[in-house]
Amino acid sequence: MKMRKKSDLPSKLCAHCGLPFSWRKKWERDWEQVKYCSERCRRAGKPDAAPGNPPR
């Protein structure tokens, strides 16, 4: 398998913090279900975008 540049990897926006994150090998099988960039965001769950709190 040919190595890919990090910039060529797919990315998503985190459902909690709204920051972009890139594909990781450990998410290879379930990339479609990955919603959060980290365990901390996953535990927090709901988005920060409450009225009065602008998205980051």
PyMOL commands that place a pseudoatom at each C-alpha (Angstrom):
pseudoatom trace, name=CA, resn=MET, resi=1, chain=A, elem=C, hetatm=0, pos=[0.000, 0.000, 0.000]
pseudoatom trace, name=CA, resn=LYS, resi=2, chain=A, elem=C, hetatm=0, pos=[1.299, 3.435, -0.926]
pseudoatom trace, name=CA, resn=MET, resi=3, chain=A, elem=C, hetatm=0, pos=[1.794, 5.989, 1.845]
pseudoatom trace, name=CA, resn=ARG, resi=4, chain=A, elem=C, hetatm=0, pos=[-0.493, 9.021, 1.789]
pseudoatom trace, name=CA, resn=LYS, resi=5, chain=A, elem=C, hetatm=0, pos=[0.372, 12.557, 2.757]
pseudoatom trace, name=CA, resn=LYS, resi=6, chain=A, elem=C, hetatm=0, pos=[-1.425, 13.795, 5.845]
pseudoatom trace, name=CA, resn=SER, resi=7, chain=A, elem=C, hetatm=0, pos=[-3.038, 16.535, 3.761]
pseudoatom trace, name=CA, resn=ASP, resi=8, chain=A, elem=C, hetatm=0, pos=[-4.572, 13.856, 1.489]
pseudoatom trace, name=CA, resn=LEU, resi=9, chain=A, elem=C, hetatm=0, pos=[-6.432, 12.110, 4.327]
pseudoatom trace, name=CA, resn=PRO, resi=10, chain=A, elem=C, hetatm=0, pos=[-10.176, 12.700, 4.731]
pseudoatom trace, name=CA, resn=SER, resi=11, chain=A, elem=C, hetatm=0, pos=[-11.305, 15.027, 7.492]
pseudoatom trace, name=CA, resn=LYS, resi=12, chain=A, elem=C, hetatm=0, pos=[-14.506, 15.904, 9.369]
pseudoatom trace, name=CA, resn=LEU, resi=13, chain=A, elem=C, hetatm=0, pos=[-15.739, 18.575, 11.759]
pseudoatom trace, name=CA, resn=CYS, resi=14, chain=A, elem=C, hetatm=0, pos=[-16.175, 17.552, 15.385]
pseudoatom trace, name=CA, resn=ALA, resi=15, chain=A, elem=C, hetatm=0, pos=[-19.833, 17.478, 16.467]
pseudoatom trace, name=CA, resn=HIS, resi=16, chain=A, elem=C, hetatm=0, pos=[-18.957, 19.076, 19.812]
pseudoatom trace, name=CA, resn=CYS, resi=17, chain=A, elem=C, hetatm=0, pos=[-16.194, 21.647, 19.325]
pseudoatom trace, name=CA, resn=GLY, resi=18, chain=A, elem=C, hetatm=0, pos=[-16.557, 22.217, 15.572]
pseudoatom trace, name=CA, resn=LEU, resi=19, chain=A, elem=C, hetatm=0, pos=[-12.827, 21.851, 14.887]
pseudoatom trace, name=CA, resn=PRO, resi=20, chain=A, elem=C, hetatm=0, pos=[-11.611, 19.787, 11.932]
pseudoatom trace, name=CA, resn=PHE, resi=21, chain=A, elem=C, hetatm=0, pos=[-9.940, 16.433, 12.571]
pseudoatom trace, name=CA, resn=SER, resi=22, chain=A, elem=C, hetatm=0, pos=[-8.293, 13.944, 10.223]
pseudoatom trace, name=CA, resn=TRP, resi=23, chain=A, elem=C, hetatm=0, pos=[-8.723, 10.232, 9.602]
pseudoatom trace, name=CA, resn=ARG, resi=24, chain=A, elem=C, hetatm=0, pos=[-6.767, 7.907, 11.873]
pseudoatom trace, name=CA, resn=LYS, resi=25, chain=A, elem=C, hetatm=0, pos=[-5.783, 4.294, 11.324]
pseudoatom trace, name=CA, resn=LYS, resi=26, chain=A, elem=C, hetatm=0, pos=[-7.709, 3.190, 14.439]
pseudoatom trace, name=CA, resn=TRP, resi=27, chain=A, elem=C, hetatm=0, pos=[-10.911, 4.601, 12.884]
pseudoatom trace, name=CA, resn=GLU, resi=28, chain=A, elem=C, hetatm=0, pos=[-10.373, 2.702, 9.617]
pseudoatom trace, name=CA, resn=ARG, resi=29, chain=A, elem=C, hetatm=0, pos=[-13.331, 0.317, 10.017]
pseudoatom trace, name=CA, resn=ASP, resi=30, chain=A, elem=C, hetatm=0, pos=[-15.866, 2.808, 11.395]
pseudoatom trace, name=CA, resn=TRP, resi=31, chain=A, elem=C, hetatm=0, pos=[-14.888, 6.190, 9.921]
pseudoatom trace, name=CA, resn=GLU, resi=32, chain=A, elem=C, hetatm=0, pos=[-18.511, 6.799, 8.876]
pseudoatom trace, name=CA, resn=GLN, resi=33, chain=A, elem=C, hetatm=0, pos=[-19.678, 6.626, 12.516]
pseudoatom trace, name=CA, resn=VAL, resi=34, chain=A, elem=C, hetatm=0, pos=[-16.902, 8.797, 14.002]
pseudoatom trace, name=CA, resn=LYS, resi=35, chain=A, elem=C, hetatm=0, pos=[-18.379, 12.140, 15.144]
pseudoatom trace, name=CA, resn=TYR, resi=36, chain=A, elem=C, hetatm=0, pos=[-15.950, 13.506, 17.712]
pseudoatom trace, name=CA, resn=CYS, resi=37, chain=A, elem=C, hetatm=0, pos=[-12.279, 14.501, 17.551]
pseudoatom trace, name=CA, resn=SER, resi=38, chain=A, elem=C, hetatm=0, pos=[-11.425, 13.234, 21.024]
pseudoatom trace, name=CA, resn=GLU, resi=39, chain=A, elem=C, hetatm=0, pos=[-12.663, 11.286, 24.013]
pseudoatom trace, name=CA, resn=ARG, resi=40, chain=A, elem=C, hetatm=0, pos=[-13.231, 14.578, 25.848]
pseudoatom trace, name=CA, resn=CYS, resi=41, chain=A, elem=C, hetatm=0, pos=[-15.594, 15.842, 23.129]
pseudoatom trace, name=CA, resn=ARG, resi=42, chain=A, elem=C, hetatm=0, pos=[-17.356, 12.472, 22.979]
pseudoatom trace, name=CA, resn=ARG, resi=43, chain=A, elem=C, hetatm=0, pos=[-18.053, 12.578, 26.717]
pseudoatom trace, name=CA, resn=ALA, resi=44, chain=A, elem=C, hetatm=0, pos=[-19.318, 16.164, 26.514]
pseudoatom trace, name=CA, resn=GLY, resi=45, chain=A, elem=C, hetatm=0, pos=[-21.699, 15.055, 23.768]
pseudoatom trace, name=CA, resn=LYS, resi=46, chain=A, elem=C, hetatm=0, pos=[-23.928, 17.888, 22.664]
pseudoatom trace, name=CA, resn=PRO, resi=47, chain=A, elem=C, hetatm=0, pos=[-22.588, 20.796, 20.569]
pseudoatom trace, name=CA, resn=ASP, resi=48, chain=A, elem=C, hetatm=0, pos=[-21.358, 24.001, 22.244]
pseudoatom trace, name=CA, resn=ALA, resi=49, chain=A, elem=C, hetatm=0, pos=[-23.513, 26.103, 19.926]
pseudoatom trace, name=CA, resn=ALA, resi=50, chain=A, elem=C, hetatm=0, pos=[-25.993, 27.381, 22.514]
pseudoatom trace, name=CA, resn=PRO, resi=51, chain=A, elem=C, hetatm=0, pos=[-27.685, 30.786, 22.122]
pseudoatom trace, name=CA, resn=GLY, resi=52, chain=A, elem=C, hetatm=0, pos=[-25.176, 33.384, 23.217]
pseudoatom trace, name=CA, resn=ASN, resi=53, chain=A, elem=C, hetatm=0, pos=[-22.183, 31.051, 22.747]
pseudoatom trace, name=CA, resn=PRO, resi=54, chain=A, elem=C, hetatm=0, pos=[-20.802, 31.468, 19.216]
pseudoatom trace, name=CA, resn=PRO, resi=55, chain=A, elem=C, hetatm=0, pos=[-19.309, 28.343, 17.632]
pseudoatom trace, name=CA, resn=ARG, resi=56, chain=A, elem=C, hetatm=0, pos=[-15.547, 28.051, 17.918]
for i in range(1, 56): cmd.bond("trace and resi %d" % i, "trace and resi %d" % (i + 1))
show_as sticks, trace
zoom trace
